[in-house]
């Protein structure tokens, strides 16, 4: 036998074991090959590398488990199909179908349990349906089930039992394989839409339980009660079972304990059978007896009653919204729903009833973090809970749900002590790395009061948060009206013969725009069509039916999945526009359209849309809130002139039969110059402006909507932190000679550029001061004002000293100060009576 182990370049042979050495080898490696060791290596080694085993491939194992699940699916599909034919599809009511499927699963369970060498199944005759169903019923704690089986039904099941008995060995079936079977074979598209089923990937359940493990350990063992509503196949229950078992003192019996401390609830009988079998496999060879309730969680008060007895709430509730018919049905049943989202409703019925000290870890659609209907829920969480972590996930996490999700982890707590939230984000290209390592590119810590501030208690923390917070004050809504184009009625709502749009003119139509088009360039306009804007054909007029008003049109849906998401075009004539467009109109005639065009096509606006909007659309409200700088008439005139020059140059380049490289480069330089002028108005510190550019660089800087290849904003390897307008002014005389730019760059030329590290260090230390000072928002009783004032004075004194030192000393001081940042923050938190997490639990990115 060859024993392989994982290496940096893949698996490689490690040790050869002869037949004669096998017994001694197995005894020597007994602990290594123990199921518990393998499970920890597969699920917990991302948190604790010491648990990693060199022969366990965490990425290969899911592939194997999917293959096993697919094989099980083929077996069930074949057997159940034949059962349907034997019974007769016309005789299969919903109840009969569920019973037939349940019995088929019991036959499969007996086969798996025998192949796994469970003592009570070793000698079973798998072709004897009566005996199989009786034995499984006893194992599951339902011994009376066999008494209700009719001879004809048993005869049908006997033939199915023979087919399952003939299947090859199933001893390698895992709970993850059952999860794959459930989601891919047993859940139809209609059932998935009705119940909102989207199975939680194993790596995500392991992540949530791993993050909660220390907090669960702090709960007394007799009070560790786990509840998973909408449990499906029991992903969280299985993961929680293994964690609870690990936390029990050595030698204590665990089966009866786990039976009493795990509880699931689901409305789908098939899901309940899978969850039961999954828990049974995770606790072999013990009998079943798991508390899995079959009920509609939105009827009555079952959620609140169970939550009141639970200290660990885990779940991945349905993401879909209630239909009007469902809302009416629950109202008539005396259980009216108060939220549009099922996920919000589930949390609203559970979180308020959790006892003090209880913890929760849930997967929810990202809309829960910001929806208007969820304001009350978020207010409750911000007031009564400590949010330990928010993890944003892209839309490719679930196999059958195209939804951006979030993991929220927290604990019910009271008190005024500062609460810190770890905020992480996984972008779509990063999901494979996160699945393997749990690493994220975006990882920061913020005060909970800072996160959930504002009247809506919005729990979103966009990337580049420091940039957007710095710009708070004036917004785009202050200088422009931002709306959405109009929406025509649907075909079933229109009168016979009613026409809505055409490429040819028709009676009553006006010229306008209906689609953005993939080839739209920011120097041009969309394809013009004729639109019907009469009231009788319009469902929602919004801002799109007005004509003759100068405006800037912006795509409503992102043009790209990367940071360059906006294409803003000038529509000086003011056409009608459908809801493919946002419509931006200046509030004052003194605001040139070209300035709005420059703002909305800038790096700043594109990054803002990328970090704030969803992948599906760019909401007018989101763009209305975008910070804008103070723009004086002189700056507005400069920008307008530059934009007009770019529009003419880009149009000429677009029409040219031969696009000369020099002309493309000149046109590209004009657009970069406009970007630089916009960023000069925002006046970001060089450190933050560089972070803005890094966002584009990480995505490859690809940009559509321009008639040339778009370069990086700054060259690769350029490490000096200077504003873009300073960098470009060194090579662009026309930019350097602009009075406003010339004056602004005077402090960035010659010897002053060499002292750039001094400026950077001032920003760094000032940021430390601001971070510490932000803690002063707490009540006077808990705020050490004297200590805070002393620290503030110390920062100012240090700045004065540093400004007098040379570049070398400044660099050395910077390297000394940065590692102390977290120590200083932790010390101040201790003065508030809050005990920070040990340094060992902080990710490298935090320090």
N, C-alpha and C positions, 0 to 999 in steps of 0.2 A: 504494500500500500504506500502511495506517495502522499505526504502531508504538505499541502501548499499553504503559503501565507501571503498576505497582501504587502506589496512593496510600493515605493514611490512611482515606479514605472509599470505597475500592474502585478498580478499574482506570479509567484515563482516557486519552484519546488524547494522545500525546506528540509524534509527528513524522509528517509525510506524506512518503512517498518516491515519486517518479514512476517510470515504467517506465525512463526513460532514466537514472535515478540508481541503479538497482538494483545494477548491477555494482560501481560505485564504493562503494556502501553496504556490500555484502557483503564487499568487500576491507577496508574500513575497520573493520568490526566482526568480522573473522575470529576474533580471540581471544575476543571476547564470546560468539559463537555456537558456539565449539568444544565438542564433546561433554563434554570434561573440565570446562570452565567451567560448563556447565549442570548436570552431575552434582554438582559441589561446591556450587553454589547450592541445589540441591534437598536435599542430604544433610548439608552441613556448615555452612550459614549460621546454623543455630541456635546453634552454638558460636562462630562467627566472623562477625559481621555484615558484615565487609568483603568476604566472598565472595558476599553477596546481590546478585542481579541484579534490576533494577526490573521486568522483564517476566516474571519467574518467579513463579508462584503455587504455593507449596509445598502448599497445601490443595486446589487444583483438580487438580493433576497426579495424585494418587492416584485421583481420580474418573475421569479419562480412562483411566488404566491399568486400572482395574476394568472399564470399558466395553470396552476392547480384549480383556481377558482373558475377558469374557463372550462376546464375539464368537468368540474362538478356541474356547471351550468348545462353542459351538453347532456349529462346524465339525467338531470332533473327535467330538462326540456323534452327529452325523448320519452322518459317514463310518464310524465304528466300528459304529454300529447296522446300517448296510447291510452291512458286512463280516461281522458275526455272522450275519446272515440268509443271506448267500451261502455261507458255510462250513457253517452249520448249528449251532445252539446245542448240539445233542446231541454234537457232535464236538469241542467246545471244552473241552479240559482246561485246568487252570490254566496249564500251560506254554505251550500253544497260544495262550491268551488273551493272555499277556504278550508272546509273539512277535508276535502280530497288532497289539497296541497299540504295540509298539516300532517295527514297520515303518510304522505310520500316523504316528508321530512323526517318523520319518526323512523321510517325504514332506512333512510340514509344515515340518520344518527346512530342506529344500531350497527350498521356496517362500519362506520368510523370508529365507534367505541370498541367494537370487537378488534378491529385492526390496530387500535392503540393499546390493546391488551388490558382493557379494564376488567378486573376480576369477574364481575357479575355478567359479563358478556362473552367470556372466553369460550364457553361451550354452546352458545346459542346457535340454533339452526336458522340461518337468515332467510331460508325459503318458507318458513312457517310464519305467515303473516300474523296469525292470532298470538303466537308466542312472542314474536318481535314487538307487537304493539303493547302487549301486556308488560313485557320486561322494560320497555322504554317508559311506559306509564308509571311504573313503580320507581324508576330512576328519576323521573321528573316530578314525583309526588302527586301524580294523578292516576292512581291505580284503578279507579272506577271507569275510565274511559272505554276500556274494552267491552264492558257490559252492554254498551249501547250500540255495538256494531252488529248489523244484520248479516246473515250468512252470505247473501249475494254480494254485499260490499266486501266481506272478508275474502270471498273467492276472487273478486277483481284485484284486491290488494295483494293476494297471494301471487298472482302472476307478476305484479309489479315487484314484489319482494324477490322473486327469482331473478328478474333482470338486474336489480341492484346488487344482489349477492354475487352475480357473475362479473361485476366490475372489478378491475384489478385493485391492488392494495391501496387503501386510503389512510394509512397511518401517518402520512406526512401532511395531512390537512391542518391548516392553521386558522386562527380566528380572522386573520387578514384575507385568507382565501375565501372564507365565508362572506366577508364584506364585499369582495369583488363579485361573488355569485349573486348576492342580494341586489346590488345596484345595476349590474349589467344584464341579468337574466330575469329576475323576479319583478323588477319595477318597470312597468310599461310607461310609455311617454305620457299617456293620459293620467296615470296615477302620479307620475312625477310632477305634472303640472298642478293636479288637484291638491296634493299634500305637500308640495314644495320639497320633495326629497332630493338631497344632495349629500352623499355620504362624506364624512370627515376623513381626509387622508390620514393614515396611521402616523406619519411624521408630525402632523399638526396636533393630534391628541397627545402624543409623547411630549411635544413642546409645551403644551399648556400644563400637563401634569408635572413636567420637570420644573416649570416656573413656580408652581404652587407647592412643590414638595416641602420646602422649609416651613411654609405657613401651615400646611396640614400637620406637620410634625409637632407644631406648637399647640394643636388642639388635643385635649386628652383623648386617649384611644377609645374610651367608651362613648365619646361625643362625636366621633368621626362618622357622620351619616351622609352618604353620597346620594344625590338625586340628579337623574338625567331625564328631563322632559323631552318628548319627541325623540326617544332614544334610538329609533331605527334598529339597526343590527347590534346596537350596544357598544359602539366603539369606545366611548368614554367610560362606560361601566367596566369593560374588560381592562382598560388601562388603569383605572382607579383600583380595581381589585388587586392587581399586581403591586401597585404602590402601597396600598394598605397592608398587604401581606408582608411586604419588606419592612414596614414600620413596626410590626408586632414584635414583642420581645421573643428571643430565641426560645424554641421549645413550646410555645403556647399554641394550642389548637386554633386553626384559622377558619375552617369551613363554616362552622355555625356562626362565628363572628361575622364573616363576610356576608352570609345570608341575611343577617339582621341589619347590616350597615350599607347595603347597596339597594337602590330602588330605581326602577325605570318605568316609563309611561309612554305608550304610543297607541295611536288609533288603528294602526295597520296590523292585522293578525299575522300576516306573513312575516313582517319585521319582528314581531314578538317571538316567533318560532326561531328565527335566525339568532336573535339576541340570546334566547335560552340556550341554544346549542353552542354559541360562542362562549358564554359564561361556563357552560359545562366543560368544554374543551380546555378552558383556561384553568379549571380547577380539578382536572382528572386526578384520581379516579372517583372523586366524591360525587354523591347524587346531586340532583338539581335543587329544587326548592327555592329558586330565585324569585324575588318579589318584582314581577313585571306586570304592571296594570295595563289592561286593554280598555282604553277610554279616550274620549275626545277631551283634550285638555282645556278647551275653551268653554265647555259646558259645566256649569256649577262652579264650586270653589275648590276643586280638587288640587289645583296648582298651589293655591295659597296654603291649604291645609298641610300638604306634604312639605312645602318650603319651610313652614314654621318649625318642622321637626328636623330640618336638614342643616348641616354646617358646611357642606361642600356642594355647590351648584355647578354642574357642568352641562354643556349642551351646544348644539348647532341647530337652532330652531329653523323652521321653514322661512325662507326669504320672501316668498310671494305675499302680495297684499290680499286682503279679504275682498271677495267679489261683493257687489251689492246684494246678490241673493243670499250669500252666506251671512252678511251682516244682519239682514232681515230675519234669517232663520235663528240666529243666536238671540236676537231681540225678542222674538216670540217665545223662545225657550227660557226667557228670564235671565239670560247671561249676555247682555249687550256688550259689544266690544268697543273700546274707546280709542283704539289706534288703527291706522290704515294697515300698518305692517304687522304680520303675524309675529315676527321676531320681537318687535316693540311690545306687543300685547303680552307675549309670554314673559318678558322681563318685568313688565308692569305688574303682573300677577304673582311674581315670585320674589323679586329683590326686596320689596318693602317688608316682607314677612320673614326674611332670614334673621336668625338671632344674632346678637352682637358677637363679633369674632368670627362669623361665618365668612367663607371665601367663595369666590366664583371665578370661572373661566369659561367664556362663551365665544362662539364664532357668530358674527352678525354681518349683515350687509352694511357697507360703509354709510349708507343713507341714515342709519340709526345715529351716527355721530353728528348729524347736522339737520335732520328733517324738522319741519315746523311742528308736526304732530308729536314728535318725540321730545319737545322742550321740557315737558313736565318730568319725563323719565330721567333726562340728563340732569335736571335740577336736583332730583332725588339722589342720583349717584354722586353728584358734586358735594351735596350736603352731608350725606350719611355714610359715604364709602370712601375709602382710600383707593384710588386707581393706581395700581402698581405698574401696569404696562398697557400700552396700546400698540398693536402691531398691524400695520396696513398691508394688505395682500393684493396682488394683481388678479385679473379675471381668469387666469389659467390654472387656478388652484384645484377647482373641482372638475371632474370629468364631464358632468352634464349640467353645469350651471355657469353661464357666462356673466358672472357678477363679481364686482370688486368687493372683497370682504375685509373684515377687521376682526382681530382677536382682542378682547378686552378682559383684563385680569385684575381683580381687586379684592378688597376685604371690607366687611362692614365694621366701621370704627367710628368713634366719636372723639371730640376734643379739638383744640385749636392748634395743635402742633403742626408745623409745616409738613406738607405731604409732597413727596417727589414722585413724578411719573416718568417712567422710561418710555420714550416714544420712538418706535422703529418703523421703517418702511421697506418693503421688498418690491422693487420694480420688476416688470415682466422678464427682462433678460437675466435677472438675478435669482429666479426661483429655483433653478437647478442647484445652484451653490447653497442657497438657504436650506433646501431639502437635505443636502449632504452634511452641512456644517453648522446651520443656524446662524450664519453670519449675515449681516445686512450692511449695505453701504451707508445708509442713513440711520444713525443711532444717537440719540441725545437724551438728556435728562432735563426736566422742566418742573417748576412748581405747579401743583395741581390748580391753585387759584389763578395762575397765569394762563393755564390751558383752558379752563372752563369759565373764563371771564366773559362778560357781556350778557345781555338780557336773554339770549337764546341758549346759553351754556354750550356753545359749539365745542365739540371735543376734537376738532381737526387741528393738527399742527402741521402746516405745510412746510415742505422743504424750503430752505433759505429763509426761515422764519425771521431771523435778525434783520434781513433786508426789508421785508414787508412791514415789520414792526417799526423800523426806523422811518418809514414813509407815512406812518399814520398821521392823519390831519386832513388835508384835502384829498378828495377822491375824484375819479372820473365823473361821477354823478354831479359834482359841483360845477363842472365846466361843460357838460354835455348831457343830453337825454339819451339813455340807452334803452332800446326796446327790441322786441322780436317781430319779425315779419308776420304777415297775416296767414291764416290757414283757411283753405277752401273746405267746403262740406264734402263728405264722402259720397261715393257714387249712389249709395242707397238713400241719401238724404236730399239729393238734388232732384229738381223737377225734371220731367221728361224733356229731353232736347236741350237742357241747360248746358252751356259750354263754359269751361273755366279758363283754359289757356290754349294757345295755338301759335305756331310760327307765322301764321298769316293773320292779317287784321280781320276782326269780325265785329259785328255791331255791338257798341257799348264798351269795347275793350280799350285798355290803355297800355302803353309800353311799360315793360317792367322786367324783373328778373325772377326766375323760378328756381334755378339750380346754380350751385357754385361751379361745378365742372372741375375735373381733375387738372386740366391744363391752365387754370386761371393764374394770371400773373399779377403781381401787386401794382404794376404800372398800367394795367388795363382794366377792363370791365367784363362781367359775365356775359354770356350769350343773351341777347335781347329777345324777348318774346312778347306776345300780346296777352294781357291778363284781364279777366273779368273781375271787377272790384265792386259789383253791385251787392247790396246787403243780403239779397235773397240767396246768394251762392256762397257767402262767407260764414264760416263757423266762428272764427275768432279774428276780428280785424286788427287788434293790437296796434303796432306802429306802422304797419306795412302798406296801408291803403292811401295814405297821404301822398300827394305828388306835388312836384314843384319846390320841394324844400331841400336845399343842399345837404348832403349827408355823406357819411363814410359807411360802407357796407363791410361787414366782417362775417366770415363763415360761422355758422351756428355749431356745426359738428367739426371736431378737430381734423385738420388736413393731414395730420401725421401722428404717429404714436410717440414720437420723440418730442423734444422741447419746442421745435419750431411748429407751432400749432395754428398760427393766425395768418390769414391773408386779408389785409384791409385794403380796400380800393376806394378811390374818390368817385363819387357820383354827384357832380356839381349840379346837374339838372334836377335831381330828386325823383327817381323812378319809383313806381310801386315795387314791392318786394315781398316774396313769400317767406315762410318760416325757415328756409335754408339759410337766412341771413339775420345777423344782429344789425340793427340800424342805429347809428350814432350821429346825433345832430347837435351842433354847438348851441349852447344856451344864449350866447351873445354873438352879434354880428361882428364884433371885434376879434373873435377867435377864428383864425383862418382854418379852413378844412385841412390844409396841408399839415398843420400842427397836430391835429387829431390823427391824421394818417401816419405821421412820424412816430407819435406815441404808441399807436396800436401795432405798428410793424417792428417796434424796437425789440432788442434783446430783453429788456425789462418786462414788456407786456407779454411776450411769448413765454418767458419763464414763469410769469405770474399765472397765465392760463394753464400752463403745464402742471404747476404745483397746487392749483386751486380747483380747476374744473374736473369733471369726470371724464372718463374715456369716451363717453357717448356724445356729450354735448357741452357747449360753453354757455353757461346760463347768463342771461343779461344781468341778473343781480350780482353774480360773481364779478363780471367786468365793471359794473357800476362802482363796486367797492375798491377797485384797483387804485392805489395811491398815485397821485400826480404831483409833480413839483410846481413850485411857484414859477410862472412864466410871465416875464415882463414883456412889453411891446417890442423892445429891441431884440430879445431872444426869439420871439414869435416871428419877427420879420426875417431873421437869419434862417430859421428852420424852414419857413415857407419858401424862401428863395432856393435853398438847397434841395427841397423836395421837388420843386418845379424843374430844377435842373436834372435831377435823377429821372423823373418821369419822361422828360424829353429824350434823354440819353438812352434809357432803356427801350423806349419805343423805337428809336432809330436803330438800335442794335437788333431788336426783334425783327424789324423789317428788312434788315440788310441781307442780301443774298449770300454774302461771304462775311462771316463774323470774325473779324481780325482779333487776335489775342490782345493787342494793345487797347482796342476799343472796349473789349470785355473787361479788361483790367481797370480801365478808367471808370467804367460804369460801376464796377464792384467797389472801387475806392469811394465813389460818391455815396453809396448806400452805407458803407462802414462809417463814413464821416457823419452821416445823419445819426447813426446809432451813437457815435461818440458825443455828438452835441446833446442828444437826449440824456445820456448818462451824466454829462456834465451838469445838467440842470438838476438831476436827482442828487448829485453831490455825495455819492456813496464813498465811504472810506476805501482805499485801494484794496484792503484785505477782503471786503465784502464784494467789491466789483469783480475781483478775481474769482471768488466763489461762484458768482453768476456765470462767468465765462467757462468755468470748469464744468458746470452743468451741461453746457452745449458740447464741450470737448468730449465729455464722457459718452455722449450719444453719437459722436462722429461728426457733429456740426453740419449734417446734411440739411439742406434747405430747398424746398420747392417754391415756385412762385417767382423766381428770378431767372433771367436769361443767361446765366453764367454759373460756373461752379463756385460754390460759397466756401471761402477758406475759414480756418480757425480765426478767432478774434485776435489772438496773440500767437506768435510762433512757438512751436514745441521747444521746450527747454528754456523759454524766457522766464526767469525767476524774479526779476525785479518788479516790485509792486508799484506800478504807476497807473494812473487813470488812462483809459483808452485814448482820450483826446490828447493827452501828453505824448503818448507813444506815437500816435499818428501825426501830431504836429511836427515831430522831429523829421518826418519824411514828406510832409505835405505842406508846401509853403502857403497855399491858399487857405488852409485851416489855421496855420500858425499866425497868419496876418489878420485874422478876424479880431477886432478889438477886444471882444469879451474873452476869446480864447487866449489871445496874447497876454492879457493881464493875468488870467488865471494860471498860465503856464510859467509866468515869471519866477514863481517860487519853486518850480520843478526843473530848472535848468542848471547847467554848470555844476558847481561844487555841491549844491543842495541835493542833487540826485544821489550823490555818494552817501549822504546822511539819511537815506531812505529808511534804513533799519531803525533809526531813532524814531521816525514817525510811526513805523509799524509797532514798535515797542510801546509807545505812548498809547496807541489804540488798544494793545493787548492788556496793559495794566488798567487803563480806563474801563475796559470791559469787565475786569475783575471787580473793580469798584462798583460798577453798575449792577453786576450780578449780586453782590453782597447787599447793596442798597435796596434792591428789589424786595428783599426779605422784610424791609421795614413796613410793608403793608399790613403786617399783623397788629393785633391790638396792643395798646400801650402797656397792658399788664404783662404781656409776655415778651415785649420788645426791649432788649438791652440797649436803650438809646445812647447811653454814655459810651458803651463799648463800640457801638456802630459809629458814633461820631469820631472816636479815637482812630478807628480803622480808616475812616474816610480821610482824616488828616494825614495818616501815615501814607496813604496812596498819593496824596498831593505832594507831600514832602519827597517821596521817592521819585515822582515825576520831575520835580525841580532838579534833583540831584542827577537823574539820568540825562536830562537835557544838556548838562554841562560836560558829559563824558564823551569819549571818542567812540567810533563805530565798533571797534573791537570789544571794548568794555561793555557796550550796549548789548552786543550779541551774547556775550558771556552771561550778562544779567538775565537776558531773556531765557536762556536755557536753564537758569536756576529757578526763575519765577514760575514757569509754566507747570512743572510737576507739583508745585505747592498749591495750585489753585483749588483742587478738590480738598486738600487738607484744611485750607482756610475756610472754605464753605462748610465742611463738616464740623469744624470747631464752632462756627457761629450757630449751626443747627443744634449742636449740643447745648449751647447757651439758652436755646429756646426750649430745652427739655426733650428734644427729639434725638433718638439714637440712630445715626446713619447706618446704612448697610456696611458690612465689613468690606475692606478694599478688595478682598479676593473675589467678591461677587460682582465687582464692576468690570464691564468689558473693557478691552484695551482702548476702544474708541472713546470711552468716557474720560479717560485720563490723558 
